[in-house]
């Protein structure tokens, strides 16, 4: 088989055969197909798309490039995937919460992408927390604790890691087939029984429009079901940050507050809704109301917090070591009116400018910086009222962040419609 012929087939809008896809991914993973040919194929896929059979074959080929996590014990294995958004810390709460329901949660997570924060970066704000567990350690922790949140091992879907690096520098990241195969290859390789998807849209998300979120959710569900994974999805609104805190250490603090029965209502609600779907999928509960009630009690009675502490300790972390938050400076409303809109891209850029995200790969992160939101879209504001706090010790960076914040905040005379946080999504 000739790589250029496979590339030409997709260039000319012909569907690729299973053998062609396997040939390209296997060769790329082993190094016999060079980056420039794989980049050309990625661009052809970006421009011309793929059918479900092709996406499923691409997903399978990427899984076959490495190993899969083996089952540990008899408990159903579940996970959640979020497409990412400002203040999205639900993974930190959901994993221990579900482990309290006799489910195993092998959550393979990533780092920040663009303006959206990464679960691993947040957890590394906890002193000593390890995110590079081996497969043996993952299996042991699932049996002992029931949940683990770590980065991908070197042997878990290596083709995806290599291909993503190319997509990032060849403008082929926003491709539904390539995104689907990337997400689902990692999740299927976890040997899951059920998966819930949190597909986000809005200025604070990777996907800007609700239509794109629906398109991706449908693709992910179809590929999950083809792989035998019971897959469900919520479409969630990210036109404003989720919760009050945006940043690394400060999102850990907010997650702990929710695990202790407090914290912002929207984060608690979304976490419970996502977890409830997995209780239904695994027959732990028969209806959503019972699932919600069970999960709420586990947050309120301390069981979920206890499981989180066990997970942190098992991964070398110490919650007793204080997490430093940057010095607070408040951004005030310039006029009276209603909080009309928040540009999440600009807020994310403010976090990055303060050192809370990466401008280049491998850059060290300042865990202490962040934002504390005081208002939500639709809230009435008076001139001089606090809208948010900037958390950072470096005053030069604070000034840069405040300039971006000022551009991000829109105040109107008319009261806007408050965004709906989530809705169910299904396909026929």
C-alpha positions as CSV (number, residue, x, y, z in Angstrom):
1,X,0.0,0.0,0.0
2,X,1.3,3.5,-0.9
3,X,0.7,6.4,1.6
4,X,0.3,9.0,-1.2
5,X,-2.5,6.9,-2.8
6,X,-4.4,6.8,0.6
7,X,-4.0,10.5,1.0
8,X,-5.2,11.1,-2.6
9,X,-8.3,8.9,-1.9
10,X,-9.4,11.1,1.0
11,X,-8.4,14.3,-0.9
12,X,-10.8,13.2,-3.6
13,X,-13.6,12.6,-1.1
14,X,-13.5,8.8,-1.4
15,X,-14.0,6.9,1.9
16,X,-11.0,5.1,3.2
17,X,-11.1,1.3,3.7
18,X,-10.4,-0.3,7.0
19,X,-7.1,-1.6,5.7
20,X,-6.0,1.9,4.4
21,X,-6.7,3.5,7.8
22,X,-4.9,0.7,9.7
23,X,-2.0,1.0,7.3
24,X,-1.6,4.8,7.9
25,X,-2.1,4.8,11.7
26,X,0.2,1.7,12.3
27,X,2.9,3.1,10.0
28,X,2.7,6.6,11.6
29,X,2.9,5.1,15.1
30,X,5.9,3.0,14.2
31,X,7.6,5.8,12.3
32,X,7.6,4.3,8.8
33,X,5.1,7.0,7.7
34,X,6.6,10.5,8.1
35,X,4.9,13.4,9.8
36,X,4.4,15.3,6.5
37,X,2.3,12.5,5.0
38,X,0.2,12.1,8.2
39,X,-0.2,15.9,8.2
40,X,-1.5,15.7,4.6
41,X,-4.0,13.0,5.5
42,X,-5.2,15.0,8.6
43,X,-5.8,18.0,6.4
44,X,-7.7,15.9,3.8
45,X,-9.9,14.5,6.7
46,X,-10.4,18.0,8.0
47,X,-11.6,19.3,4.6
48,X,-13.6,16.2,3.5
49,X,-14.7,14.5,6.7
50,X,-15.3,10.9,7.4
51,X,-18.3,8.6,7.7
52,X,-19.1,6.7,11.0
53,X,-17.4,3.5,9.8
54,X,-14.2,5.4,8.9
55,X,-14.2,7.2,12.3
56,X,-14.8,3.9,14.1
57,X,-11.9,2.3,12.1
58,X,-9.7,5.3,12.9
59,X,-10.6,5.0,16.6
60,X,-9.8,1.3,16.6
61,X,-6.5,1.7,14.8
62,X,-5.4,4.3,17.4
63,X,-6.3,2.0,20.2
64,X,-4.4,-0.9,18.5
65,X,-1.3,1.3,18.5
66,X,-0.9,0.6,22.3
67,X,-2.4,-1.3,25.2
68,X,-5.8,-1.1,26.9
69,X,-6.4,-0.9,30.6
70,X,-7.4,-4.3,31.9
71,X,-10.5,-4.8,34.1
72,X,-9.8,-4.7,37.9
73,X,-12.5,-6.5,40.0
74,X,-16.2,-6.9,39.2
75,X,-17.4,-3.3,39.6
76,X,-18.7,-1.6,36.4
77,X,-16.2,0.8,35.0
78,X,-17.3,4.3,34.1
79,X,-15.9,7.7,33.1
80,X,-16.8,11.2,32.1
81,X,-15.3,13.3,29.3
82,X,-15.7,17.1,29.1
83,X,-14.7,19.0,26.0
84,X,-13.4,21.7,28.4
85,X,-14.4,25.1,29.7
86,X,-13.5,27.9,32.1
87,X,-14.0,26.8,35.7
88,X,-14.9,23.2,34.8
89,X,-13.7,21.3,37.8
90,X,-16.4,18.6,37.8
91,X,-13.9,15.7,37.3
92,X,-12.4,16.3,40.7
93,X,-15.8,15.8,42.3
94,X,-17.4,13.2,40.1
95,X,-14.6,10.6,40.3
96,X,-14.7,10.1,44.1
97,X,-18.5,10.6,44.1
98,X,-19.1,7.7,41.7
99,X,-16.5,5.5,43.5
100,X,-18.8,5.8,46.6
101,X,-21.5,4.0,44.5
102,X,-19.4,0.8,43.9
103,X,-18.2,2.0,40.5
104,X,-14.6,2.1,39.2
105,X,-13.6,5.3,37.6
106,X,-10.2,5.1,35.7
107,X,-10.2,8.8,34.6
108,X,-7.4,9.4,32.1
109,X,-7.2,13.2,31.9
110,X,-5.2,15.9,30.2
111,X,-3.6,19.3,30.6
112,X,-4.9,22.7,29.7
113,X,-5.8,23.3,26.0
114,X,-5.9,26.9,24.9
115,X,-8.0,28.9,27.4
116,X,-9.5,25.8,29.0
117,X,-7.9,24.5,32.1
118,X,-6.6,20.9,32.5
119,X,-7.6,18.5,35.2
120,X,-4.1,17.3,35.7
121,X,-2.8,20.9,36.2
122,X,-5.5,21.5,38.8
123,X,-4.7,18.4,40.7
124,X,-0.9,19.2,40.6
125,X,-1.8,22.3,42.7
126,X,-2.1,19.8,45.5
127,X,1.3,19.3,47.1
128,X,2.9,16.0,46.0
129,X,0.0,14.8,43.8
130,X,1.2,12.4,41.1
131,X,-0.4,12.3,37.7
132,X,2.0,9.9,36.0
133,X,0.8,6.6,37.4
134,X,1.8,3.3,35.7
135,X,-0.9,0.8,34.6
136,X,0.0,-1.4,37.6
137,X,-0.6,1.6,39.9
138,X,-3.9,2.4,38.2
139,X,-5.2,-1.1,38.7
140,X,-4.1,-1.2,42.3
141,X,-5.7,2.1,43.1
142,X,-9.0,1.1,41.4
143,X,-9.2,-2.0,43.5
144,X,-8.3,-0.1,46.8
145,X,-10.0,3.3,46.3
146,X,-12.3,2.9,43.3
147,X,-11.1,6.0,41.4
148,X,-8.0,7.4,39.9
149,X,-7.3,10.6,37.9
150,X,-4.0,10.5,36.0
151,X,-2.3,11.2,32.7
152,X,-2.1,8.7,29.8
153,X,0.6,6.1,30.1
154,X,3.2,5.8,27.4
155,X,1.5,2.7,26.1
156,X,-2.1,3.9,26.1
157,X,-3.1,5.0,22.6
158,X,0.4,6.4,21.7
159,X,-0.8,7.1,18.1
160,X,-3.3,9.7,19.4
161,X,-0.6,11.6,21.4
162,X,1.6,11.7,18.3
163,X,-1.2,12.6,15.9
164,X,-2.5,15.3,18.2
165,X,0.9,17.0,18.3
166,X,0.7,17.2,14.5
167,X,-2.9,18.5,14.4
168,X,-1.9,21.2,16.9
169,X,0.7,22.7,14.6
170,X,-1.1,22.1,11.2
171,X,-4.5,23.8,11.9
172,X,-6.4,20.5,11.9
173,X,-7.6,20.4,15.6
174,X,-11.2,21.5,14.9
175,X,-12.2,18.4,12.9
176,X,-15.2,16.4,14.2
177,X,-13.9,13.0,12.9
178,X,-10.4,13.7,14.3
179,X,-11.7,15.0,17.7
180,X,-14.1,12.0,18.0
181,X,-11.3,9.5,17.3
182,X,-9.0,11.2,19.7
183,X,-11.5,11.3,22.6
184,X,-13.0,7.9,22.1
185,X,-9.8,6.1,21.5
186,X,-8.6,7.1,25.0
187,X,-12.0,6.4,26.6
188,X,-12.5,3.0,24.9
189,X,-9.0,2.0,25.9
190,X,-10.0,2.4,29.5
191,X,-12.3,-0.7,29.0
192,X,-15.4,1.2,30.0
193,X,-18.9,-0.1,30.5
194,X,-20.4,3.4,30.4
195,X,-19.4,7.0,29.5
196,X,-21.1,10.3,30.0
197,X,-20.1,13.3,27.8
198,X,-20.2,16.9,28.8
199,X,-20.1,18.7,25.5
200,X,-19.8,22.4,26.0
201,X,-20.4,25.5,23.9
202,X,-19.9,29.2,24.2
203,X,-17.1,31.8,24.6
204,X,-15.6,29.9,27.5
205,X,-15.4,26.6,25.7
206,X,-13.5,24.9,22.9
207,X,-16.6,24.8,20.7
208,X,-18.1,28.2,20.0
209,X,-21.7,27.3,18.9
210,X,-24.4,25.0,20.2
211,X,-24.7,23.5,16.7
212,X,-21.1,22.4,16.7
213,X,-21.5,20.9,20.2
214,X,-24.5,18.9,19.0
215,X,-22.6,17.6,16.0
216,X,-19.7,16.5,18.1
217,X,-21.9,14.9,20.8
218,X,-23.8,12.9,18.1
219,X,-20.5,11.7,16.6
220,X,-19.1,10.7,20.0
221,X,-22.3,8.8,21.0
222,X,-22.4,6.9,17.7
223,X,-18.8,5.8,18.0
224,X,-19.2,4.9,21.7
225,X,-22.2,2.7,20.9
226,X,-20.4,1.0,18.0
227,X,-17.6,0.1,20.5
228,X,-20.1,-1.4,22.9
229,X,-19.8,1.5,25.5
230,X,-23.1,2.8,26.9
231,X,-22.6,6.5,26.0
232,X,-24.8,9.4,26.9
233,X,-24.3,13.2,26.7
234,X,-25.3,16.6,28.1
235,X,-24.9,19.8,26.1
236,X,-23.8,22.5,28.6
237,X,-23.5,26.2,28.4
238,X,-20.1,27.9,28.8
239,X,-21.1,31.5,27.9
240,X,-19.8,32.2,31.5
241,X,-17.5,30.4,33.9
242,X,-18.7,27.3,35.7
243,X,-18.8,28.1,39.4
244,X,-17.1,31.1,41.1
245,X,-13.4,30.1,40.7
246,X,-11.2,29.9,37.6
247,X,-7.6,28.8,38.0
248,X,-5.8,25.8,39.4
249,X,-5.4,26.0,43.2
250,X,-8.6,28.0,43.5
251,X,-10.6,25.4,41.6
252,X,-9.3,22.7,43.9
253,X,-10.5,24.8,46.9
254,X,-14.0,25.1,45.3
255,X,-14.1,21.4,44.5
256,X,-13.3,20.6,48.2
257,X,-16.1,23.0,49.2
258,X,-18.6,21.0,47.0
259,X,-17.3,17.7,48.3
260,X,-18.0,19.0,51.8
261,X,-21.6,19.8,50.9
262,X,-21.2,23.5,50.0
263,X,-19.8,25.4,47.1
264,X,-21.6,27.0,44.1
265,X,-24.9,25.5,43.1
266,X,-24.1,25.3,39.4
267,X,-21.0,23.1,39.8
268,X,-22.9,20.8,42.2
269,X,-25.9,20.6,39.9
270,X,-23.9,19.8,36.8
271,X,-21.7,17.2,38.6
272,X,-24.8,15.4,40.0
273,X,-26.5,15.4,36.6
274,X,-23.5,13.9,34.9
275,X,-22.9,11.3,37.6
276,X,-26.6,10.4,37.7
277,X,-26.6,9.3,34.0
278,X,-23.8,6.8,34.9
279,X,-25.8,5.4,37.8
280,X,-28.7,4.8,35.4
281,X,-26.4,3.3,32.7
282,X,-24.9,0.8,35.2
283,X,-28.3,0.0,36.9
284,X,-27.2,1.4,40.2
285,X,-30.4,3.4,40.2
286,X,-33.6,3.1,38.1
287,X,-34.5,6.7,37.7
288,X,-32.8,10.1,37.7
289,X,-34.6,11.5,40.8
290,X,-33.3,8.6,42.9
291,X,-29.9,8.9,41.4
292,X,-29.7,12.7,42.2
293,X,-30.9,12.1,45.7
294,X,-28.3,9.4,46.4
295,X,-25.5,11.6,45.0
296,X,-26.6,14.6,46.9
297,X,-26.5,12.7,50.2
298,X,-23.0,11.4,49.4
299,X,-21.8,15.0,49.0
300,X,-23.6,16.2,52.2
301,X,-22.6,13.4,54.5
302,X,-18.9,13.6,53.9
303,X,-18.6,10.2,52.0
304,X,-17.4,11.8,48.7
305,X,-14.9,14.0,50.5
306,X,-13.5,11.0,52.4
307,X,-13.1,9.1,49.0
308,X,-11.4,12.2,47.5
309,X,-8.9,12.3,50.4
310,X,-8.2,8.6,49.9
311,X,-7.5,9.2,46.2
312,X,-5.2,12.1,46.9
313,X,-3.3,10.2,49.5
314,X,-3.0,7.2,47.3
315,X,-1.5,9.4,44.6
316,X,1.1,11.0,46.9
317,X,-0.8,14.2,47.6
318,X,-1.3,16.1,50.8
319,X,-4.4,18.2,51.4
320,X,-3.0,19.4,54.7
321,X,-0.3,21.4,52.9
322,X,-1.9,24.9,52.2
323,X,-2.4,25.9,48.6
324,X,-1.4,29.5,48.1
325,X,-3.8,31.8,46.3
326,X,-2.5,35.1,44.8
327,X,-3.3,38.5,46.3
328,X,-6.8,39.7,45.4
329,X,-7.6,42.8,43.4
330,X,-11.2,43.6,42.6
331,X,-12.6,44.6,39.2
332,X,-15.6,47.0,39.7
333,X,-18.6,47.7,37.5
334,X,-18.0,50.9,35.5
335,X,-21.7,51.7,35.2
336,X,-25.2,50.6,36.5
337,X,-27.1,48.0,34.5
338,X,-27.1,44.2,34.0
339,X,-24.2,41.8,33.4
340,X,-25.0,41.1,29.8
341,X,-22.2,39.0,28.5
342,X,-18.8,37.6,29.5
343,X,-16.1,36.9,26.8
344,X,-14.6,33.7,28.1
345,X,-11.8,33.8,25.6
346,X,-10.5,37.0,27.1
347,X,-10.9,35.8,30.7
348,X,-8.9,32.7,29.7
349,X,-6.3,34.9,28.2
350,X,-6.1,36.9,31.4
351,X,-5.4,33.6,33.3
352,X,-2.7,32.7,30.8
353,X,-1.2,36.2,31.0
354,X,-0.8,35.8,34.8
355,X,0.9,32.4,34.3
356,X,-2.0,30.2,35.1
357,X,-1.9,28.6,31.6
358,X,0.7,27.8,29.0
359,X,1.8,30.0,26.1
360,X,4.2,27.2,24.9
361,X,4.2,23.5,25.5
362,X,5.9,22.4,28.7
363,X,5.7,25.8,30.3
364,X,5.6,25.8,34.1
365,X,2.3,26.9,35.6
366,X,1.7,29.3,38.5
367,X,-1.0,27.4,40.4
368,X,-1.8,30.4,42.7
369,X,-3.3,32.7,40.0
370,X,-7.0,32.9,39.1
371,X,-10.3,34.7,39.1
372,X,-13.1,34.8,41.6
373,X,-16.4,35.6,40.0
374,X,-19.0,37.6,42.1
375,X,-21.7,37.8,39.4
376,X,-23.5,35.8,36.8
377,X,-25.1,36.8,33.5
378,X,-28.4,38.6,34.2
379,X,-27.4,40.0,37.6
380,X,-28.3,43.6,38.3
381,X,-25.2,45.8,38.9
382,X,-24.6,49.1,40.5
383,X,-21.7,51.4,39.5
384,X,-18.7,50.4,41.7
385,X,-20.1,46.9,42.5
386,X,-17.5,44.1,42.5
387,X,-17.8,41.8,39.5
388,X,-14.7,39.7,40.0
389,X,-11.4,39.4,41.8
390,X,-8.1,38.9,40.1
391,X,-5.8,36.6,42.1
392,X,-2.1,37.2,41.4
393,X,1.0,38.4,43.4
394,X,2.7,40.0,40.4
395,X,1.2,43.5,40.0
396,X,2.4,44.0,36.5
397,X,0.6,40.8,35.4
398,X,-2.5,42.0,37.4
399,X,-2.7,45.1,35.3
400,X,-2.5,43.1,32.1
401,X,-5.2,40.8,33.4
402,X,-7.4,43.7,34.4
403,X,-7.2,45.2,30.9
404,X,-8.4,41.9,29.4
405,X,-11.1,41.6,32.0
406,X,-12.4,45.0,31.2
407,X,-12.7,44.0,27.5
408,X,-14.4,40.8,28.5
409,X,-17.3,42.2,30.6
410,X,-20.4,43.7,28.9
411,X,-23.0,45.6,30.9
412,X,-26.4,46.5,29.3
413,X,-29.4,48.6,30.2
414,X,-31.8,45.7,29.4
415,X,-32.0,42.6,31.4
416,X,-30.6,39.6,29.4
417,X,-32.0,36.1,29.4
418,X,-30.1,33.9,31.9
419,X,-28.3,31.0,30.2
420,X,-29.6,27.4,30.7
421,X,-26.8,25.4,32.3
422,X,-27.4,22.0,30.7
423,X,-29.8,19.9,28.6
424,X,-30.0,16.3,27.7
425,X,-28.8,15.2,24.2
426,X,-29.7,12.0,22.4
427,X,-29.7,10.6,18.9
428,X,-32.1,8.4,17.1
